[in-house]
Amino acid sequence: RNEKKASIYDGFSGAISTLGAISFWIFTIYKVLQGDITIGALTFYIGMAGSYTSSLEGLMRELSRFYRDSSFMTSYYKFLEIPNKIISGKKKLSSNSRPPEIVFKHVDFIYPNSQKIVIEDLELTINPGERIALVGTNGSGKSTIIKLLCRLYDVSSGTITIDGIDIKELDVTHWHQQIGVLFQNFNKYGVLNAGENISIGNTQHAHQRDLVLEASKKAEAHEFLQKLDKGYNQVLSKRFKRGTNLSGGEWQKVALARNFYRDAPILILDEPTSAIDAISEEKIFERLYKFAANKTVIIVSHRFSTVRKADKIYVLDAGKIIEGGTHEELMKLNGKYAEAFAVQAKGYK
């Protein structure tokens, strides 16, 4: 809507600039015909006309830009005025390095302004240091579980406990420090260079180049980042002079490196390698499981090559867990997971 308004204003300002120029020439021609302007004066006015038109166009351009920016700022201020429904608690987890136990108990969830039950009577326990995978068709509730765990929303009913503490009682900032999340729609910070795009994963600590390089290598990003004109100092956007653009797969590797740099006890990956080739994906997950040996890892993915090595795989359908177990157990069950695995495997034959 703001873009539409800005486009209308751009057209309006352009029309005013054009009308101004036309009016000037009509007035000048009229004065020449009346004999009120000499040839010398006409030459002077022609020179002035160019400056006048250029100045008017510049003024209207700046006014248009100001209007465009102000229209977006209006939306921004309205956003800031929206009351925060997530009320932070005051409790904090113990300071030991062990990841906490996570328990979903009879959890139901309905998105605001909707009547559709997205998560229904969810029972799920994630043990400390466990690697679990959530699979299912689109709309089955996988990403919603992640959002509830990140406390972007509160459950409609039931509880989520972290080491026995209701997640609503935890200090939100403290809880967010315990998790590293890579969503499908992650941020691409084009105003930052490659190294900063990785180190922004942990704003609690200053940029540490050795840790940036380590995280980059784990995510299979080091090889292409070091080949950039300025290496890790390269700005990752063509909007800036001498900046560069990355491909979708390269950006995904940078985002993965960002999460490795964060080094949180709980690592959550929502479709982390959807734009990455199979060979790189295999290498990344080999390093991921090695890196996350003492961390809890939660993976949402449609690729069975990604999830089959998880300690537990949970199959969701319409907001419910319908199957759970290791890859081998689920294949023997010959249910939804085995059916979907067989369908995907055909594509590799």
PATORMAR-361337 format. One line per field, with one value per residue (C-alpha): residue number from 1; x, y, z. Coordinates in steps of 0.02 Angstrom, whole numbers. Example, Ala and Ser with C-alpha at 12.3 -4.5 7.8 and 13.67 -1.06 7.14 Angstrom:
BEGIN
n	[1 2]
east	[615 684]
north	[-225 -53]
up	[390 357]
This chain:
BEGIN
n	[1 2 3 4 5 6 7 8 9 10 11 12 13 14 15 16 17 18 19 20 21 22 23 24 25 26 27 28 29 30 31 32 33 34 35 36 37 38 39 40 41 42 43 44 45 46 47 48 49 50 51 52 53 54 55 56 57 58 59 60 61 62 63 64 65 66 67 68 69 70 71 72 73 74 75 76 77 78 79 80 81 82 83 84 85 86 87 88 89 90 91 92 93 94 95 96 97 98 99 100 101 102 103 104 105 106 107 108 109 110 111 112 113 114 115 116 117 118 119 120 121 122 123 124 125 126 127 128 129 130 131 132 133 134 135 136 137 138 139 140 141 142 143 144 145 146 147 148 149 150 151 152 153 154 155 156 157 158 159 160 161 162 163 164 165 166 167 168 169 170 171 172 173 174 175 176 177 178 179 180 181 182 183 184 185 186 187 188 189 190 191 192 193 194 195 196 197 198 199 200 201 202 203 204 205 206 207 208 209 210 211 212 213 214 215 216 217 218 219 220 221 222 223 224 225 226 227 228 229 230 231 232 233 234 235 236 237 238 239 240 241 242 243 244 245 246 247 248 249 250 251 252 253 254 255 256 257 258 259 260 261 262 263 264 265 266 267 268 269 270 271 272 273 274 275 276 277 278 279 280 281 282 283 284 285 286 287 288 289 290 291 292 293 294 295 296 297 298 299 300 301 302 303 304 305 306 307 308 309 310 311 312 313 314 315 316 317 318 319 320 321 322 323 324 325 326 327 328 329 330 331 332 333 334 335 336 337 338 339 340 341 342 343 344 345 346 347 348 349]
east	[0 142 227 66 49 232 209 58 158 304 185 107 276 333 176 204 384 326 185 309 423 277 210 381 396 218 252 420 348 203 322 428 275 222 393 424 580 734 834 973 851 775 947 970 799 834 991 896 758 876 934 755 691 837 814 626 650 778 660 514 627 680 500 449 588 539 357 409 516 385 251 358 401 215 197 352 284 117 212 302 134 69 63 181 76 230 259 433 455 598 669 832 902 1049 1217 1280 1333 1208 1062 894 756 612 436 277 129 -47 -7 -141 -115 -224 -149 -221 -376 -399 -508 -405 -315 -134 -62 -175 -137 50 153 340 495 666 805 966 1088 962 955 775 692 517 446 276 184 165 46 70 133 321 373 236 316 480 392 313 481 560 413 363 189 117 23 -167 -175 -56 123 300 427 615 702 535 507 357 428 314 407 578 658 631 802 889 792 833 1018 1000 942 1014 883 895 725 690 671 831 901 1029 1125 1183 1252 1377 1530 1545 1632 1507 1363 1430 1481 1311 1251 1315 1302 1353 1534 1645 1690 1820 1900 1963 1788 1715 1834 1796 1607 1627 1723 1593 1458 1556 1561 1748 1797 1690 1704 1894 1887 1788 1884 1902 1878 1783 1786 1678 1510 1373 1262 1274 1188 1358 1512 1619 1491 1440 1289 1285 1179 1037 1141 1290 1181 1111 1288 1327 1169 1221 1393 1304 1219 1381 1462 1320 1367 1202 1156 1002 1019 859 864 707 742 927 993 848 955 1115 1175 1172 1362 1383 1232 1311 1473 1380 1280 1433 1514 1352 1331 1514 1504 1340 1393 1341 1200 1015 980 805 789 639 666 586 750 763 950 952 837 880 1032 931 911 723 611 434 305 171 1 -129 -39 -22 124 69 236 399 561 728 741 754 605 495 542 493 329 290 182 180 367 412 290 362 540 503 428 580 702 627 697 874 855]
north	[0 120 78 117 285 325 282 397 537 506 526 681 763 722 801 960 971 951 1077 1201 1185 1200 1354 1436 1410 1469 1628 1657 1629 1745 1883 1861 1876 2032 2108 2123 2013 2044 1906 1929 1911 1758 1676 1712 1639 1481 1454 1487 1367 1219 1264 1297 1131 1035 1120 1089 906 888 970 859 706 746 781 614 525 611 558 380 368 451 330 183 268 286 97 75 185 95 -68 -3 46 -133 -199 -346 -496 -596 -552 -596 -697 -675 -849 -907 -1080 -1145 -1094 -1271 -1308 -1450 -1414 -1413 -1542 -1478 -1546 -1505 -1564 -1567 -1415 -1338 -1185 -1073 -923 -752 -702 -882 -1027 -1166 -1279 -1287 -1390 -1512 -1604 -1610 -1722 -1712 -1731 -1679 -1743 -1644 -1666 -1759 -1736 -1739 -1708 -1648 -1703 -1689 -1605 -1417 -1351 -1500 -1387 -1413 -1230 -1181 -1294 -1200 -1032 -1089 -1151 -982 -902 -797 -853 -923 -1088 -1080 -1218 -1343 -1305 -1302 -1330 -1302 -1406 -1411 -1222 -1157 -1064 -917 -897 -882 -716 -699 -623 -757 -895 -824 -831 -1019 -1050 -1025 -1026 -1032 -1003 -1025 -837 -783 -606 -557 -408 -325 -175 -288 -377 -566 -582 -469 -568 -718 -635 -549 -721 -681 -498 -535 -548 -441 -497 -635 -678 -850 -902 -827 -933 -1088 -1064 -1027 -1188 -1292 -1219 -1248 -1059 -1027 -1084 -957 -816 -813 -797 -635 -478 -423 -592 -581 -390 -395 -307 -427 -313 -233 -80 -26 16 -139 -245 -417 -531 -711 -852 -925 -1076 -968 -858 -1012 -1068 -895 -907 -1079 -1011 -873 -1006 -1103 -941 -915 -1080 -1092 -1249 -1277 -1270 -1257 -1274 -1249 -1313 -1265 -1334 -1317 -1216 -1315 -1458 -1636 -1654 -1493 -1540 -1707 -1622 -1488 -1615 -1722 -1568 -1514 -1675 -1671 -1488 -1515 -1671 -1594 -1486 -1514 -1508 -1487 -1502 -1467 -1535 -1619 -1703 -1877 -1878 -1739 -1817 -2002 -1982 -1899 -1989 -1971 -1927 -1865 -1866 -1732 -1724 -1589 -1531 -1703 -1823 -1982 -2075 -2067 -2164 -2189 -2200 -2390 -2404 -2295 -2391 -2555 -2474 -2451 -2299 -2119 -2095 -2253 -2206 -2030 -2097 -2219 -2082 -1969 -2113 -2143 -1976 -2038 -2200]
up	[0 43 -123 -215 -127 -163 -347 -358 -276 -396 -543 -466 -433 -610 -680 -579 -642 -822 -804 -728 -879 -1002 -913 -921 -1109 -1143 -1044 -1133 -1308 -1270 -1214 -1371 -1482 -1388 -1414 -1228 -1233 -1341 -1427 -1300 -1156 -1241 -1249 -1064 -1022 -1123 -1020 -860 -914 -907 -732 -676 -742 -667 -497 -499 -543 -403 -278 -328 -322 -144 -93 -169 -75 87 61 23 179 290 230 284 448 483 469 577 715 708 727 881 957 947 1126 1159 1210 1258 1440 1502 1659 1782 1804 1726 1694 1794 1724 1687 1509 1486 1368 1459 1445 1338 1365 1269 1372 1297 1191 1081 973 865 777 824 723 666 721 643 767 707 851 944 1106 1068 1181 1149 1258 1195 1306 1337 1192 1086 897 837 669 629 462 379 238 224 355 471 612 606 597 721 851 824 844 1007 1070 1026 1115 966 1018 1179 1178 1175 1306 1385 1438 1374 1512 1506 1640 1730 1720 1622 1472 1516 1681 1598 1560 1371 1335 1438 1349 1177 1223 1245 1067 894 757 569 488 303 283 370 364 234 302 141 236 326 260 254 422 509 432 528 692 708 761 935 981 1161 1108 999 823 839 672 722 776 616 511 613 594 409 378 471 359 197 170 188 14 -80 48 44 -146 -140 -193 -12 69 233 220 63 79 24 -79 -251 -179 -116 -219 -249 -157 -219 -218 -160 -228 -125 -75 -28 81 166 209 281 387 448 493 591 697 721 781 904 990 1087 1188 1077 888 785 596 492 315 336 172 49 -73 -49 -160 -91 -75 24 129 177 229 328 428 463 540 622 719 767 820 912 1006 1173 1106 1074 887 815 626 516 341 192 142 216 188 319 449 440 555 694 861 847 700 728 589 602 518 551 708 786 802 713 711 807 816 730 541 550 669 559 402 488 542 356 389 327 349 253 115 97 104 -37 -144 -119 -149 -322 -376 -348 -447]
